[in-house]
Amino acid sequence: MYHVQCDEALPDCRNCMVYGRPCPGYRQDTIFRHETQKVKQLMQRATQSPTESPRSKRSDSLDSARQSPSPSSSSSLSLRRLDDSTWEERAVCYFFDQYTTRDQGDECLSHLGFLPSLYAVCRDGGRGGSVSSCLQWAVGATALVTLSNQVKAPSLMLQARDRYGMALRGLRQALESREQAVKDETFSTMVLLSLFEDISGDRKGLTSSHTAGFEFLVKLRGESQLGHAQGRDLFSFAYAHTHIEILALGERPRYNTDWILEQLNKSDPIHGLMLIASKLSQLALETSSIPQPLDANLLRRVFEWHDAGRAMDTELTQWSEALPEQWLPLVVDAPTDGSLLTYQRISIAGIWIYYWAIRLIVQKIMAELSRTLASATGDGALLQGEQDALGICHEMISATCRSIPFAFGHIDLQGNPIPPPPEGKPRIRGFLGYIMLWPLWYILSCGMATPAQTDQIRSALGQVGSALGIRLALMLAQECDMPTTAPSIPDLSQFVPVMGQFSQM
């Protein structure tokens, strides 16, 4: 039976809390050298207890052992009697802490919340077969690349890529069998390999190498995948991931997804936002290229698109007005002139940033349609509609920028500055930065932000890339300096509603 290594933290072991399991107790550690301060901070997790106990005595002896010099000097991560599995074990706990969250009262959404328990079951031998090993390799790969980027350890990156290769080979084998392909372990492996690609910076432009696989598995698994929480969590990640890729490439979906929309609960804030975004994506595809001049039939279609866009904007307004009070932004004074927006939780700020990006897309389409109709009909009132739409676009960009200081952990709920964390520790958890990448990139690439707003958003993306180690963020910040096609809808993959959370607000 596999046991999670106790991290010696008091009063509770954080590693076991992440796994959602009772702490099995301290297991004899190994001696390793630490030549960098970050590795020392990572490994030295013991805290001093007010009263001495056998556990604290062991910690004292370990501290002495950890400070023993090592004759080896080949690498800042060179080890003595510390095998790869122990490094991977620590990396997995760190990854779960940074990228998974469940309904624990401190978040309004779940991000891969099913993963720690599914991984533990596979490692404990509860599920056999190749897909179980495949998932373990994928978790190991993604965890090691996460830790490698955080502590700047190339040796861990090599191990991560080795496990990535094994997971990819296992995934290809699993996809050859329908019985293996429909399993949650297989789908989870693909989700993790996609996340690995984003953290490591291996994406080629805006295109993910796993989009076609997501579409295939969503179709193959059918409606039954929505019958349990784990399946819905996986589906939400994959469906939205596919959504952004289709629109970024300007392609149409390979499969009919109307049945998916029927399964979403409109009364749920997250599902409601996804429903509007799904309808908007279809409008964006239809209006992406309007030939000139307009004939009578096409002119009628443009008017219909204009009406559809106006209806979507009304839906978005109603969505924001129906939110619980705890979800609403708070206006606080900025240190300089103006005001900032704060929220009860950083995850709520992330959802609002998605909302503003979606509404920006709607208004940008409305402005373009109004301009087209005004040119074709000579109706001056439509030109005013264009100006109104552009004005709302600037409001959405301003609201996003006013939210960035709180969303990235620089100010608290009252707007007070938060002191910088200790060296090597990010201000926010990894998944929080990850879920804000695409809306920020869209706002940055739409070409409507002021120079100051552009610098602020680019700096936020840079913070995600440097402090959180998500290389995709650095690529997106650089991508905006080059001609590119902005997606018509941001990626909603991370917003998986927590069951019962909204009824408690």
KENU-674364 format. One record per residue (C-alpha): residue number from 1; x, y, z. Coordinates in Angstrom, 1 decimal. Layout:
residues N
DRENMAR  num      c1      c2      c3
DRENMAR  NUM       X       Y       Z
...
This chain:
residues 505
DRENMAR  num      c1      c2      c3
DRENMAR    1     0.0     0.0     0.0
DRENMAR    2     1.4     3.4    -1.0
DRENMAR    3     1.7     6.1     1.7
DRENMAR    4     2.0     9.8     1.3
DRENMAR    5     5.1    11.1     3.0
DRENMAR    6     4.4    13.2     6.0
DRENMAR    7     5.8    16.7     5.6
DRENMAR    8     6.1    17.2     9.4
DRENMAR    9     4.0    20.3     9.5
DRENMAR   10     2.0    21.0    12.6
DRENMAR   11    -0.8    20.7    13.5
DRENMAR   12    -1.7    19.0    10.3
DRENMAR   13     0.3    17.4     7.4
DRENMAR   14    -0.4    19.5     4.3
DRENMAR   15     0.5    16.7     2.0
DRENMAR   16    -2.2    14.4     3.4
DRENMAR   17    -4.7    17.3     3.4
DRENMAR   18    -4.1    17.7    -0.3
DRENMAR   19    -4.6    14.0    -0.9
DRENMAR   20    -7.7    14.1     1.3
DRENMAR   21    -6.5    11.2     3.5
DRENMAR   22    -5.6    10.7     7.1
DRENMAR   23    -1.9    11.3     7.9
DRENMAR   24    -0.1     8.0     8.1
DRENMAR   25     2.6     9.6    10.2
DRENMAR   26     6.3    10.5     9.7
DRENMAR   27     8.4     8.2     7.6
DRENMAR   28    12.2     8.3     7.9
DRENMAR   29    13.5    10.9     5.5
DRENMAR   30    16.7    10.7     3.4
DRENMAR   31    19.7    12.9     3.6
DRENMAR   32    20.2    15.3     0.7
DRENMAR   33    22.2    18.5     0.1
DRENMAR   34    20.6    21.8    -0.5
DRENMAR   35    22.7    24.4    -2.4
DRENMAR   36    20.0    26.8    -3.3
DRENMAR   37    17.8    28.7    -0.9
DRENMAR   38    14.6    27.7    -2.9
DRENMAR   39    15.3    24.0    -2.5
DRENMAR   40    16.0    24.5     1.2
DRENMAR   41    12.6    26.3     1.5
DRENMAR   42    10.9    23.6    -0.4
DRENMAR   43    12.3    20.7     1.5
DRENMAR   44    12.5    22.1     5.0
DRENMAR   45     8.8    22.2     5.9
DRENMAR   46     9.1    21.3     9.6
DRENMAR   47     7.7    24.0    12.0
DRENMAR   48     8.6    24.5    15.7
DRENMAR   49     6.1    23.3    18.2
DRENMAR   50     5.6    25.3    21.4
DRENMAR   51     6.3    22.1    23.4
DRENMAR   52     8.9    19.6    22.6
DRENMAR   53     7.6    16.2    21.4
DRENMAR   54     9.1    13.1    19.8
DRENMAR   55     8.1    14.5    16.5
DRENMAR   56     9.9    17.8    17.0
DRENMAR   57    13.0    15.9    18.2
DRENMAR   58    13.0    14.1    15.0
DRENMAR   59    12.7    17.4    13.1
DRENMAR   60    15.7    18.8    15.0
DRENMAR   61    17.9    15.8    14.1
DRENMAR   62    16.8    16.0    10.5
DRENMAR   63    17.7    19.7    10.4
DRENMAR   64    21.2    18.8    11.4
DRENMAR   65    21.3    16.1     8.8
DRENMAR   66    20.0    18.3     6.1
DRENMAR   67    22.8    20.8     6.7
DRENMAR   68    25.5    18.2     6.4
DRENMAR   69    27.7    19.1     3.4
DRENMAR   70    27.8    16.7     0.4
DRENMAR   71    31.0    16.0    -1.5
DRENMAR   72    29.1    16.2    -4.8
DRENMAR   73    29.0    19.6    -6.6
DRENMAR   74    27.6    18.6   -10.0
DRENMAR   75    24.2    20.2    -9.6
DRENMAR   76    22.3    22.4    -7.2
DRENMAR   77    19.9    19.4    -7.0
DRENMAR   78    22.5    16.7    -6.6
DRENMAR   79    21.3    14.2    -4.0
DRENMAR   80    22.6    11.5    -1.7
DRENMAR   81    20.3     8.6    -1.0
DRENMAR   82    17.3    10.5    -2.4
DRENMAR   83    15.7     8.5    -5.2
DRENMAR   84    13.5    10.0    -8.0
DRENMAR   85    10.3     8.7    -6.5
DRENMAR   86    10.8    10.9    -3.4
DRENMAR   87    11.3    13.9    -5.5
DRENMAR   88     8.3    13.0    -7.5
DRENMAR   89     6.3    12.5    -4.4
DRENMAR   90     7.1    16.0    -3.2
DRENMAR   91     6.4    17.4    -6.6
DRENMAR   92     3.0    15.7    -6.8
DRENMAR   93     2.0    17.2    -3.4
DRENMAR   94     3.1    20.6    -4.6
DRENMAR   95     1.3    20.3    -7.9
DRENMAR   96    -2.0    19.2    -6.2
DRENMAR   97    -1.7    22.1    -3.8
DRENMAR   98    -1.2    24.6    -6.7
DRENMAR   99    -3.6    23.3    -9.3
DRENMAR  100    -6.4    21.4    -7.7
DRENMAR  101    -9.1    22.8    -5.5
DRENMAR  102   -12.4    21.3    -4.1
DRENMAR  103   -15.4    22.6    -2.2
DRENMAR  104   -13.5    23.6     0.9
DRENMAR  105   -15.3    26.9     1.6
DRENMAR  106   -12.4    29.1     0.3
DRENMAR  107   -13.2    28.9    -3.4
DRENMAR  108   -16.3    29.2    -5.5
DRENMAR  109   -15.2    26.8    -8.2
DRENMAR  110   -13.5    23.5    -8.5
DRENMAR  111   -10.4    23.1   -10.6
DRENMAR  112    -9.4    19.4   -11.2
DRENMAR  113   -10.8    18.7    -7.8
DRENMAR  114   -11.2    15.0    -8.6
DRENMAR  115    -7.6    14.4    -9.4
DRENMAR  116    -5.9    13.8    -6.0
DRENMAR  117    -8.3    11.0    -5.1
DRENMAR  118    -8.3     9.4    -8.5
DRENMAR  119    -4.5     9.4    -8.5
DRENMAR  120    -4.4     8.0    -5.0
DRENMAR  121    -6.7     5.1    -6.0
DRENMAR  122    -4.5     4.3    -8.9
DRENMAR  123    -1.3     4.4    -6.9
DRENMAR  124    -2.8     2.3    -4.1
DRENMAR  125    -3.6    -0.4    -6.5
DRENMAR  126    -7.4     0.1    -6.4
DRENMAR  127    -7.5     0.2   -10.2
DRENMAR  128    -5.3    -1.9   -12.4
DRENMAR  129    -4.5    -1.8   -16.1
DRENMAR  130    -2.4     0.3   -18.4
DRENMAR  131    -4.6     3.4   -18.0
DRENMAR  132    -3.8     3.5   -14.3
DRENMAR  133    -0.1     3.6   -15.0
DRENMAR  134    -0.7     6.1   -17.8
DRENMAR  135    -2.4     8.5   -15.3
DRENMAR  136     0.4     8.1   -12.8
DRENMAR  137     3.0     9.0   -15.5
DRENMAR  138     1.0    12.0   -16.5
DRENMAR  139     0.6    13.3   -13.0
DRENMAR  140     4.3    12.7   -12.4
DRENMAR  141     5.2    14.6   -15.6
DRENMAR  142     3.0    17.6   -14.8
DRENMAR  143     4.0    17.7   -11.2
DRENMAR  144     7.7    17.6   -12.0
DRENMAR  145     7.6    20.3   -14.6
DRENMAR  146     5.6    22.5   -12.2
DRENMAR  147     8.2    22.0    -9.5
DRENMAR  148    11.1    22.4   -12.0
DRENMAR  149     9.8    25.7   -13.2
DRENMAR  150     9.3    26.9    -9.6
DRENMAR  151    12.8    26.0    -8.3
DRENMAR  152    14.6    26.4   -11.6
DRENMAR  153    15.9    22.8   -11.7
DRENMAR  154    16.7    21.5   -15.2
DRENMAR  155    17.3    18.0   -13.8
DRENMAR  156    13.6    17.8   -12.8
DRENMAR  157    12.6    18.9   -16.2
DRENMAR  158    14.4    16.0   -17.8
DRENMAR  159    12.6    13.6   -15.5
DRENMAR  160     9.3    15.4   -16.4
DRENMAR  161     9.8    14.9   -20.1
DRENMAR  162    10.7    11.3   -19.6
DRENMAR  163     7.4    10.7   -17.8
DRENMAR  164     5.6    12.8   -20.4
DRENMAR  165     6.8    10.5   -23.1
DRENMAR  166     5.7     7.4   -21.2
DRENMAR  167     2.3     8.9   -20.6
DRENMAR  168     1.9     9.9   -24.2
DRENMAR  169     2.7     6.4   -25.4
DRENMAR  170     0.3     4.9   -22.9
DRENMAR  171    -2.4     7.3   -24.0
DRENMAR  172    -2.0     6.3   -27.6
DRENMAR  173    -2.4     2.7   -26.7
DRENMAR  174    -5.5     3.4   -24.6
DRENMAR  175    -7.1     5.3   -27.5
DRENMAR  176    -6.9     2.1   -29.6
DRENMAR  177    -9.5     0.4   -27.4
DRENMAR  178   -12.9     1.8   -26.9
DRENMAR  179   -13.1     0.2   -23.5
DRENMAR  180    -9.9     1.9   -22.3
DRENMAR  181   -10.6     5.2   -24.1
DRENMAR  182   -13.9     6.0   -22.3
DRENMAR  183   -12.3     5.6   -18.9
DRENMAR  184   -11.8     8.6   -16.7
DRENMAR  185    -8.2     7.7   -16.3
DRENMAR  186    -7.7     8.1   -20.0
DRENMAR  187    -9.5    11.4   -20.2
DRENMAR  188    -7.6    12.7   -17.1
DRENMAR  189    -4.3    11.7   -18.8
DRENMAR  190    -5.1    13.9   -21.8
DRENMAR  191    -6.1    16.8   -19.5
DRENMAR  192    -2.8    16.5   -17.7
DRENMAR  193    -0.7    16.3   -20.9
DRENMAR  194    -2.5    19.4   -22.1
DRENMAR  195    -1.7    21.2   -18.9
DRENMAR  196     1.9    20.0   -19.1
DRENMAR  197     2.1    21.6   -22.5
DRENMAR  198     1.0    24.9   -21.2
DRENMAR  199     3.2    24.9   -18.1
DRENMAR  200     6.3    23.8   -20.0
DRENMAR  201     5.7    26.3   -22.9
DRENMAR  202     5.6    23.5   -25.5
DRENMAR  203     2.6    24.9   -27.4
DRENMAR  204     3.2    25.8   -31.0
DRENMAR  205     1.6    29.2   -31.2
DRENMAR  206    -2.0    29.1   -30.0
DRENMAR  207    -2.6    25.6   -31.0
DRENMAR  208    -2.6    22.7   -28.6
DRENMAR  209    -1.7    19.3   -29.8
DRENMAR  210    -4.5    17.6   -27.8
DRENMAR  211    -7.5    19.5   -29.2
DRENMAR  212    -8.5    16.7   -31.6
DRENMAR  213    -8.2    14.2   -28.9
DRENMAR  214   -10.5    16.1   -26.6
DRENMAR  215   -13.1    16.3   -29.3
DRENMAR  216   -12.8    12.6   -29.9
DRENMAR  217   -13.2    11.6   -26.3
DRENMAR  218   -16.1    14.0   -25.6
DRENMAR  219   -18.0    12.5   -28.5
DRENMAR  220   -17.0     8.9   -27.6
DRENMAR  221   -18.0     9.2   -23.9
DRENMAR  222   -21.4    10.7   -24.8
DRENMAR  223   -24.1    11.9   -22.4
DRENMAR  224   -23.1     9.4   -19.7
DRENMAR  225   -20.0    11.5   -18.8
DRENMAR  226   -22.3    14.1   -17.3
DRENMAR  227   -23.9    11.7   -14.9
DRENMAR  228   -21.3    12.1   -12.2
DRENMAR  229   -19.2    14.9   -10.8
DRENMAR  230   -15.9    13.6   -12.0
DRENMAR  231   -17.2    13.2   -15.5
DRENMAR  232   -18.6    16.7   -15.5
DRENMAR  233   -15.4    18.1   -14.3
DRENMAR  234   -13.4    16.4   -17.1
DRENMAR  235   -16.0    17.4   -19.7
DRENMAR  236   -16.0    21.0   -18.7
DRENMAR  237   -12.2    21.2   -19.1
DRENMAR  238   -12.2    19.5   -22.4
DRENMAR  239   -15.2    21.1   -23.9
DRENMAR  240   -14.0    24.6   -23.2
DRENMAR  241   -10.4    23.8   -24.2
DRENMAR  242   -11.7    22.6   -27.6
DRENMAR  243   -13.9    25.7   -27.8
DRENMAR  244   -11.0    28.1   -27.6
DRENMAR  245    -8.9    26.1   -30.1
DRENMAR  246   -11.7    25.9   -32.7
DRENMAR  247   -12.2    29.7   -32.6
DRENMAR  248    -8.5    30.5   -32.5
DRENMAR  249    -8.1    28.5   -35.7
DRENMAR  250   -11.3    29.8   -37.3
DRENMAR  251   -12.6    26.3   -37.8
DRENMAR  252   -16.0    24.8   -37.1
DRENMAR  253   -16.6    22.1   -34.5
DRENMAR  254   -16.0    18.6   -35.8
DRENMAR  255   -19.1    17.3   -33.9
DRENMAR  256   -22.5    18.5   -33.1
DRENMAR  257   -22.5    19.9   -29.6
DRENMAR  258   -26.2    21.0   -29.3
DRENMAR  259   -26.9    18.1   -26.9
DRENMAR  260   -24.2    19.5   -24.6
DRENMAR  261   -25.9    22.8   -24.2
DRENMAR  262   -29.1    21.0   -23.2
DRENMAR  263   -27.3    19.5   -20.2
DRENMAR  264   -26.2    22.7   -18.7
DRENMAR  265   -28.1    24.3   -15.8
DRENMAR  266   -28.9    28.0   -16.8
DRENMAR  267   -29.6    28.9   -13.1
DRENMAR  268   -26.0    28.1   -12.2
DRENMAR  269   -23.8    31.2   -12.6
DRENMAR  270   -20.9    29.3   -14.2
DRENMAR  271   -23.1    27.2   -16.5
DRENMAR  272   -25.1    30.3   -17.4
DRENMAR  273   -21.9    32.1   -18.5
DRENMAR  274   -20.8    29.0   -20.5
DRENMAR  275   -24.2    28.9   -22.3
DRENMAR  276   -23.9    32.5   -23.4
DRENMAR  277   -20.3    32.0   -24.5
DRENMAR  278   -21.3    28.9   -26.5
DRENMAR  279   -23.9    30.9   -28.4
DRENMAR  280   -21.5    33.8   -28.9
DRENMAR  281   -18.9    31.4   -30.4
DRENMAR  282   -21.4    30.5   -33.2
DRENMAR  283   -22.2    34.1   -33.9
DRENMAR  284   -18.4    34.9   -34.0
DRENMAR  285   -17.9    32.1   -36.6
DRENMAR  286   -20.8    33.3   -38.7
DRENMAR  287   -19.6    37.0   -38.7
DRENMAR  288   -15.9    36.3   -39.1
DRENMAR  289   -16.0    37.1   -42.8
DRENMAR  290   -18.7    39.1   -44.4
DRENMAR  291   -18.3    39.6   -48.2
DRENMAR  292   -18.8    43.0   -49.7
DRENMAR  293   -21.0    44.4   -51.2
DRENMAR  294   -24.1    43.0   -49.4
DRENMAR  295   -26.9    41.6   -51.4
DRENMAR  296   -30.5    41.7   -50.0
DRENMAR  297   -30.3    38.2   -48.4
DRENMAR  298   -26.9    38.9   -46.8
DRENMAR  299   -28.1    42.3   -45.6
DRENMAR  300   -31.0    40.6   -43.8
DRENMAR  301   -28.6    38.1   -42.2
DRENMAR  302   -26.4    40.9   -40.9
DRENMAR  303   -29.4    42.6   -39.3
DRENMAR  304   -30.3    39.2   -37.7
DRENMAR  305   -26.7    38.9   -36.4
DRENMAR  306   -26.9    42.4   -35.0
DRENMAR  307   -30.1    41.6   -33.2
DRENMAR  308   -28.6    38.3   -31.9
DRENMAR  309   -25.6    40.2   -30.5
DRENMAR  310   -27.9    42.7   -28.8
DRENMAR  311   -29.8    39.9   -27.2
DRENMAR  312   -26.6    38.3   -26.0
DRENMAR  313   -25.5    41.5   -24.4
DRENMAR  314   -28.8    41.7   -22.6
DRENMAR  315   -28.3    38.1   -21.3
DRENMAR  316   -24.8    39.1   -20.0
DRENMAR  317   -26.3    42.1   -18.2
DRENMAR  318   -29.0    39.9   -16.6
DRENMAR  319   -26.3    37.3   -15.6
DRENMAR  320   -24.4    40.0   -13.7
DRENMAR  321   -27.6    41.3   -12.0
DRENMAR  322   -28.6    37.9   -10.8
DRENMAR  323   -25.4    37.0    -9.0
DRENMAR  324   -25.4    36.5    -5.2
DRENMAR  325   -24.2    39.6    -3.3
DRENMAR  326   -21.0    37.8    -2.3
DRENMAR  327   -20.0    37.7    -5.9
DRENMAR  328   -20.3    41.4    -6.6
DRENMAR  329   -17.2    43.6    -6.9
DRENMAR  330   -16.3    46.1    -4.1
DRENMAR  331   -15.1    49.5    -5.1
DRENMAR  332   -12.1    50.8    -3.1
DRENMAR  333    -9.9    53.8    -3.4
DRENMAR  334    -6.7    53.3    -5.3
DRENMAR  335    -3.4    54.5    -3.7
DRENMAR  336    -3.3    57.1    -6.4
DRENMAR  337    -6.2    58.6    -8.3
DRENMAR  338    -9.2    56.5    -9.2
DRENMAR  339   -10.5    53.3    -7.7
DRENMAR  340    -9.9    49.6    -7.8
DRENMAR  341   -12.2    46.5    -7.6
DRENMAR  342   -11.8    43.8    -5.0
DRENMAR  343   -13.8    40.6    -4.3
DRENMAR  344   -14.5    38.1    -1.6
DRENMAR  345   -12.2    35.6    -3.3
DRENMAR  346    -9.6    35.7    -6.0
DRENMAR  347   -11.5    33.0    -8.0
DRENMAR  348   -14.5    35.4    -8.2
DRENMAR  349   -12.3    38.0    -9.6
DRENMAR  350   -11.2    35.5   -12.3
DRENMAR  351   -14.8    34.8   -13.2
DRENMAR  352   -15.5    38.5   -13.6
DRENMAR  353   -12.5    38.9   -15.8
DRENMAR  354   -13.9    36.2   -18.0
DRENMAR  355   -17.3    38.0   -18.0
DRENMAR  356   -15.7    41.2   -19.1
DRENMAR  357   -13.7    39.5   -21.9
DRENMAR  358   -16.9    37.8   -23.2
DRENMAR  359   -18.9    41.1   -23.1
DRENMAR  360   -16.0    42.8   -24.9
DRENMAR  361   -16.2    40.2   -27.6
DRENMAR  362   -20.0    40.8   -28.0
DRENMAR  363   -19.5    44.6   -28.2
DRENMAR  364   -16.7    44.3   -30.6
DRENMAR  365   -18.9    42.2   -32.9
DRENMAR  366   -21.7    44.7   -32.5
DRENMAR  367   -19.4    47.6   -33.4
DRENMAR  368   -18.3    45.8   -36.6
DRENMAR  369   -21.9    44.9   -37.6
DRENMAR  370   -23.1    48.4   -36.9
DRENMAR  371   -20.4    49.8   -39.2
DRENMAR  372   -21.2    47.3   -41.9
DRENMAR  373   -24.9    48.1   -41.8
DRENMAR  374   -24.3    51.9   -41.7
DRENMAR  375   -22.2    51.6   -44.8
DRENMAR  376   -24.8    49.5   -46.6
DRENMAR  377   -27.9    51.5   -45.6
DRENMAR  378   -26.6    55.0   -44.9
DRENMAR  379   -28.4    55.0   -41.6
DRENMAR  380   -26.5    57.4   -39.3
DRENMAR  381   -28.1    56.0   -36.1
DRENMAR  382   -26.1    52.8   -36.7
DRENMAR  383   -22.9    54.8   -36.5
DRENMAR  384   -24.0    55.9   -33.0
DRENMAR  385   -24.5    52.3   -32.1
DRENMAR  386   -20.9    51.6   -33.2
DRENMAR  387   -19.7    54.3   -30.9
DRENMAR  388   -21.8    53.1   -28.0
DRENMAR  389   -20.4    49.6   -28.4
DRENMAR  390   -16.8    50.8   -28.5
DRENMAR  391   -17.5    52.8   -25.3
DRENMAR  392   -18.6    49.6   -23.5
DRENMAR  393   -15.5    47.8   -24.8
DRENMAR  394   -13.3    50.4   -23.1
DRENMAR  395   -15.4    50.0   -19.9
DRENMAR  396   -14.7    46.3   -19.9
DRENMAR  397   -11.0    46.8   -20.3
DRENMAR  398   -11.0    49.4   -17.5
DRENMAR  399   -12.8    47.1   -15.2
DRENMAR  400   -10.4    44.3   -15.9
DRENMAR  401    -7.4    46.5   -15.2
DRENMAR  402    -8.9    47.8   -12.0
DRENMAR  403    -9.3    44.1   -10.9
DRENMAR  404    -5.8    43.0   -11.6
DRENMAR  405    -4.1    44.2    -8.3
DRENMAR  406    -6.6    42.1    -6.3
DRENMAR  407    -6.7    39.2    -8.7
DRENMAR  408    -2.9    38.8    -8.5
DRENMAR  409    -2.6    39.1    -4.8
DRENMAR  410    -1.2    42.7    -4.5
DRENMAR  411    -4.0    44.1    -2.4
DRENMAR  412    -6.5    42.7     0.1
DRENMAR  413   -10.3    43.1     0.2
DRENMAR  414   -10.1    46.7     1.6
DRENMAR  415    -7.5    47.7    -1.0
DRENMAR  416    -4.6    47.6     1.4
DRENMAR  417    -1.2    46.6    -0.1
DRENMAR  418    -0.1    43.0     0.7
DRENMAR  419     3.6    42.6     1.6
DRENMAR  420     5.6    40.5    -0.8
DRENMAR  421     5.7    36.8     0.2
DRENMAR  422     9.0    35.1     1.1
DRENMAR  423    11.4    34.5    -1.7
DRENMAR  424    10.3    31.8    -4.1
DRENMAR  425     6.6    31.8    -3.0
DRENMAR  426     4.0    33.1    -5.5
DRENMAR  427     1.3    35.6    -4.4
DRENMAR  428    -1.5    33.3    -5.8
DRENMAR  429    -1.9    29.6    -6.4
DRENMAR  430    -1.1    28.2    -9.9
DRENMAR  431    -4.6    27.5   -11.0
DRENMAR  432    -5.8    31.0   -10.3
DRENMAR  433    -3.2    32.4   -12.6
DRENMAR  434    -3.9    29.7   -15.2
DRENMAR  435    -7.6    30.5   -15.4
DRENMAR  436    -7.0    34.1   -16.2
DRENMAR  437    -4.5    33.7   -19.0
DRENMAR  438    -6.9    33.6   -22.0
DRENMAR  439    -9.2    36.5   -21.1
DRENMAR  440    -6.2    38.7   -20.4
DRENMAR  441    -4.6    37.7   -23.6
DRENMAR  442    -7.7    38.5   -25.6
DRENMAR  443    -8.1    41.9   -24.0
DRENMAR  444    -4.4    42.5   -24.7
DRENMAR  445    -4.6    41.4   -28.3
DRENMAR  446    -7.8    43.2   -29.2
DRENMAR  447    -5.9    46.4   -29.8
DRENMAR  448    -8.2    48.6   -27.8
DRENMAR  449    -6.3    49.0   -24.5
DRENMAR  450    -4.4    52.2   -23.7
DRENMAR  451    -0.6    52.0   -23.5
DRENMAR  452    -0.8    52.0   -19.7
DRENMAR  453    -3.5    49.3   -19.7
DRENMAR  454    -1.4    47.3   -22.2
DRENMAR  455     1.6    47.5   -19.9
DRENMAR  456    -0.4    46.4   -16.9
DRENMAR  457    -1.9    43.4   -18.6
DRENMAR  458     1.4    42.4   -20.1
DRENMAR  459     3.0    42.6   -16.6
DRENMAR  460     0.2    40.4   -15.2
DRENMAR  461     0.9    37.8   -17.8
DRENMAR  462     4.6    38.1   -17.1
DRENMAR  463     3.9    37.5   -13.4
DRENMAR  464     2.0    34.3   -14.2
DRENMAR  465     4.9    33.2   -16.4
DRENMAR  466     7.8    34.0   -14.0
DRENMAR  467     6.3    33.7   -10.5
DRENMAR  468     4.0    30.8   -11.2
DRENMAR  469     6.2    29.1   -13.8
DRENMAR  470     3.5    28.9   -16.5
DRENMAR  471     5.5    29.4   -19.7
DRENMAR  472     2.4    29.7   -21.8
DRENMAR  473     1.8    33.1   -20.2
DRENMAR  474     5.2    34.4   -21.4
DRENMAR  475     4.4    33.1   -24.9
DRENMAR  476     1.0    34.9   -24.9
DRENMAR  477     2.6    38.2   -23.8
DRENMAR  478     5.1    37.9   -26.7
DRENMAR  479     2.4    36.8   -29.1
DRENMAR  480     0.6    40.1   -28.8
DRENMAR  481     3.7    41.8   -30.3
DRENMAR  482     3.2    39.9   -33.5
DRENMAR  483     0.3    39.8   -36.0
DRENMAR  484    -2.1    37.1   -34.8
DRENMAR  485    -5.8    36.2   -34.8
DRENMAR  486    -7.4    36.7   -31.4
DRENMAR  487    -9.9    34.0   -30.4
DRENMAR  488   -13.5    35.1   -30.4
DRENMAR  489   -14.1    33.5   -27.0
DRENMAR  490   -11.8    32.9   -24.0
DRENMAR  491   -11.2    29.5   -22.5
DRENMAR  492   -13.7    28.6   -19.9
DRENMAR  493   -12.2    25.2   -19.1
DRENMAR  494   -11.3    26.0   -15.5
DRENMAR  495   -14.7    27.1   -14.3
DRENMAR  496   -16.3    23.9   -13.0
DRENMAR  497   -19.1    24.8   -10.5
DRENMAR  498   -18.9    23.3    -7.1
DRENMAR  499   -22.1    21.4    -6.3
DRENMAR  500   -24.2    23.2    -3.7
DRENMAR  501   -21.8    26.1    -3.4
DRENMAR  502   -24.1    28.7    -5.0
DRENMAR  503   -27.1    27.8    -2.9
DRENMAR  504   -25.1    28.5     0.2
DRENMAR  505   -24.3    32.1    -0.8
